[in-house]
Each structure stands twice: as C-alpha cells, then as structure tokens.
Amino acid sequence: MPTTATSLIAAARELSAAVDTLDFAPAASHVYNPLDYAWAPHEAYLARYGATPKRVVFLGMNPGPFGMAQCGVPFGEIALVRDWLGIEAAVGKPARENPKKPVEGFACTRSEVSGRRLWGLFRERFGTAEAFAAEHFVANWCPLAFFDQGRNLTPDKLPAAQVAPLNAACDAHLRRVVEILQPEWLIGVGGFAETRAREALAGMNVRIGRILHPSPASPAANRDWSGTATRQLHELGVWR
C-alpha cells in the first residue's frame, strides 16, 4: 500500500509530464516547470509534509517568479523554506531560461512577498512547521510559471484555447491530491484558486472556501493581510 507522500510524489510526476506536452506560444515567451528543474526540493517538501492525511489544504494559483519558480515549494519564499520548513536542495535550470527572470535556486535574494505573508502567518500561529503540517498542507493548482518577456503571466491571462488542456491536467491533479489527503477543507488562496477548486472538485466530499490572496498587487492585502486571512478562516470555521 503506497503511503500518502509516495502517492503525492507519483501524482506530481504525472502532472509534470502532462503539462510538459502543452504549448503556450505565442502568449508566453517562456514557461518554467519547477517540477522538472526544481524537483529535488519539491519531492523533499512532499515527502516531509505530505506524509499524512490533512484536515485543510490551501490552494494557490501557480508558482511566483521568486517563490516556487526558484525553490520548488508552493508560495516558497526562500528564507522560510530553508529556515522554517527546513528544505534546501539542488535546483537546476529551466529548459529555456528567461534572461529577465533567471532561476538562481536557493541563492535567489528576491523575496516572494505572497509566500512571506502566507508561510509567515502559519509560522506565527503554529510555531513549528511540523505543528502546522499535522493538519495543513499547501499546494498549487498549476505547477507552471508563465512569462511574457519580463512580465509574469498568470494562467487566467492565457488564451482560452490554451487554457482548456491546462485546466484538464491541473483539475485532474487537484482531484488526485484531495483523494490522497482526504481534507475536510480546501481553501483557495484568492478567487481564481477557489473557482478552479469548485469546478474540479464538484461532487467530492470536501468543503471549499477562500481567503484573500496575499499578493502585494492587492491594496487590501497590504492592509493587515494576516489579520484579514485569520478572520476569514475563523468565520468559515476552519480555525477556532
């Protein structure tokens, strides 16, 4: 009988292979798949923090250029991944690197603000990563980072013809993650993730909610994001 972590690892490998067959030109000048070049830290993350069923899964949209695109961990602000989650491993290079968005792995000095806020909230509330992971897990709906030259391109900005096969692959993987982890709650980090979860998980035995996305591009997120997200989770009944 495969363990929870080995099932997640197998599912991630399948997702990586599925999205590698997709073509996003000309909308995206560069596409990064950290499940390929940053597989070592991603596998370590799944093995260490996906080893048991969870009560709550937090779901993001896709890798940020200075987060998962660098270190393979969802919302992976480098300092928190290394120093709080205790993960550091070799990171290679994407097949076609964008000179305006280089991959430096754990040597990256740019901060992923969304990740700093999200994982920072969990550190503040739970103290240790192990205490957080006893009931919680963080995943991304899509494993790919997209760029239009120097500009970060989110999946919702891709043409409809390219989105359909991406939706199919990522929705199937999300269903698999929920089957494996058996959460009571799936919390979308932002509206996009909640929408995808509601569509992908229709008919499955999981409750779906949403918290404000911690992106600094959101004025609301720049006004006490931690307090807002905590209040939203209390109102949903996810946290007590």
C-alpha positions in Angstrom: 0.0 0.0 0.0 1.6 3.3 -1.1 2.0 6.0 1.6 0.3 9.4 1.3 3.6 11.0 0.4 4.6 8.5 -2.2 1.2 8.9 -3.8 1.6 12.7 -3.9 5.1 12.3 -5.4 3.7 9.9 -8.1 0.9 12.3 -8.8 3.3 15.3 -9.1 5.4 13.3 -11.6 2.3 12.6 -13.7 1.2 16.2 -13.6 4.7 17.4 -14.6 4.7 15.0 -17.6 1.2 16.1 -18.6 1.9 19.8 -18.6 5.2 19.4 -20.4 3.3 18.3 -23.5 1.4 21.6 -23.7 2.3 24.6 -25.9 1.7 28.1 -24.7 3.3 30.1 -27.6 2.9 32.8 -28.6 1.1 34.1 -25.5 4.0 33.1 -23.2 7.6 33.8 -24.3 8.9 31.4 -21.6 7.4 28.7 -19.5 9.0 27.2 -16.4 8.2 23.8 -14.9 9.8 23.7 -11.4 8.5 20.1 -11.0 11.3 19.4 -13.5 14.4 21.6 -12.7 13.5 22.1 -9.0 12.2 18.5 -8.5 14.6 17.7 -5.6 13.2 20.3 -3.1 9.7 19.7 -4.3 10.0 16.0 -3.7 11.5 16.7 -0.3 8.5 19.0 0.5 6.0 16.3 -0.4 7.9 13.6 1.5 8.3 15.7 4.6 5.0 17.5 4.8 2.6 15.3 2.8 3.2 12.1 4.8 -0.3 12.1 6.5 -3.9 13.0 5.6 -4.8 16.6 6.3 -7.8 18.5 7.6 -7.1 21.6 5.5 -5.4 22.1 2.1 -4.5 25.6 1.0 -4.5 26.0 -2.8 -2.6 28.7 -4.7 -2.8 29.5 -8.4 0.7 28.9 -9.8 4.4 29.5 -9.0 5.6 33.0 -8.3 8.8 34.0 -10.1 10.7 34.4 -6.8 9.0 31.6 -4.9 8.2 28.1 -6.3 9.9 29.0 -9.6 13.1 29.3 -7.6 12.8 26.6 -4.9 10.1 24.2 -6.0 7.8 24.8 -2.9 4.4 26.4 -3.3 4.5 30.0 -2.1 8.1 29.2 -1.4 9.7 32.4 0.0 13.4 31.2 0.1 14.2 32.1 3.7 11.1 30.5 5.1 11.5 27.3 3.0 15.2 27.0 4.1 14.9 28.1 7.7 11.4 27.2 8.8 10.4 24.3 6.6 14.0 23.0 6.7 14.2 22.3 3.0 17.2 23.1 0.8 18.3 21.1 -2.3 19.9 21.5 -5.6 17.9 23.4 -8.3 18.8 23.3 -11.9 17.7 25.5 -14.8 14.5 25.5 -17.0 14.9 24.2 -20.5 14.7 27.7 -21.8 15.6 30.3 -19.3 14.2 33.8 -19.4 17.2 36.2 -19.1 14.8 38.7 -17.4 13.7 36.1 -14.8 16.7 33.9 -14.1 16.5 30.9 -11.8 19.0 31.1 -9.0 17.5 28.5 -6.7 18.2 28.9 -3.0 20.8 31.7 -3.9 17.9 33.9 -5.0 17.9 37.1 -2.9 14.5 38.4 -4.0 11.6 37.9 -1.6 8.4 36.3 -2.7 6.0 38.6 -0.7 3.0 36.4 -1.1 4.9 33.5 0.3 6.5 35.5 3.1 3.0 36.5 4.2 1.3 33.1 3.8 4.0 31.0 5.4 4.7 33.8 7.9 1.1 33.6 9.1 1.5 29.8 9.6 4.8 30.3 11.5 3.2 32.9 13.7 0.2 30.8 14.5 1.7 27.3 14.8 5.3 28.0 15.8 6.8 25.0 14.1 6.4 23.6 10.6 5.6 20.2 12.0 2.7 21.6 14.1 1.3 23.3 11.0 1.7 20.2 8.9 -0.2 18.0 11.4 -3.4 19.2 9.8 -2.5 21.5 7.0 -0.9 21.4 3.5 -0.1 24.0 0.8 -0.4 23.2 -2.9 -0.6 25.0 -6.2 -3.3 24.3 -8.8 -0.9 24.8 -11.7 2.8 23.9 -11.5 3.9 26.2 -14.3 5.2 29.8 -14.3 4.5 31.8 -17.4 6.3 34.9 -18.7 5.6 37.4 -21.4 9.2 38.5 -21.7 9.8 40.3 -18.4 6.2 40.2 -17.2 4.8 37.5 -15.0 1.7 35.9 -16.8 -0.9 34.2 -14.6 -2.9 31.3 -16.1 -6.1 33.3 -16.2 -4.4 35.6 -18.8 -3.8 32.8 -21.2 -5.9 32.3 -24.4 -9.0 30.1 -24.0 -7.7 27.5 -26.5 -4.5 27.0 -24.3 -6.4 27.1 -21.0 -8.7 24.1 -21.7 -6.0 21.4 -21.8 -4.2 23.1 -18.8 -7.4 23.1 -16.8 -7.9 19.4 -17.6 -4.4 18.4 -16.4 -4.4 20.6 -13.3 -8.0 19.8 -12.3 -7.3 16.1 -12.5 -4.2 16.5 -10.3 -6.2 18.5 -7.8 -8.8 15.8 -7.6 -6.0 13.3 -7.0 -4.5 15.4 -4.2 -7.9 15.6 -2.5 -8.3 11.8 -2.9 -4.9 11.2 -1.3 -5.0 13.8 1.6 -8.8 13.5 2.3 -9.2 17.0 3.6 -12.3 18.4 5.2 -11.5 21.8 3.8 -10.0 23.1 0.5 -9.2 26.8 0.9 -8.5 28.8 -2.2 -5.8 31.4 -1.7 -7.6 34.0 -3.8 -10.6 33.9 -6.1 -9.0 32.1 -9.0 -8.0 29.1 -6.9 -11.4 28.9 -5.2 -13.1 28.9 -8.7 -10.9 26.2 -10.1 -11.5 24.1 -6.9 -15.2 24.4 -7.1 -15.3 23.3 -10.7 -12.7 20.5 -10.3 -14.0 19.1 -7.0 -17.7 19.3 -7.7 -19.4 16.2 -6.2 -16.4 15.4 -4.0 -16.7 15.3 -0.2 -14.8 18.5 0.6 -15.8 21.9 1.8 -14.5 24.8 -0.2 -13.7 28.3 1.0 -11.4 31.2 0.2 -9.1 33.7 1.9 -7.7 36.9 0.5 -4.7 36.4 -1.7 -1.5 37.9 -0.1 -0.2 39.5 -3.3 1.2 43.0 -2.8 -0.6 43.9 -6.0 -3.8 43.8 -3.9 -4.4 47.0 -1.9 -6.5 45.0 0.6 -3.7 42.5 1.1 -1.3 45.4 2.0 -3.6 46.3 5.0 -3.0 43.7 7.6 -3.3 40.6 5.3 -2.5 38.3 8.2 -5.4 39.6 10.3 -7.8 39.5 7.4 -6.9 35.9 6.5 -7.1 34.8 10.1 -10.5 36.4 10.5 -11.8 34.8 7.3 -10.6 31.3 8.4 -12.3 31.8 11.8 -15.6 32.9 10.1 -15.5 29.8 7.9 -14.9 27.6 10.9 -11.6 26.3 9.6 -9.7 27.8 12.5 -11.1 28.1 16.0 
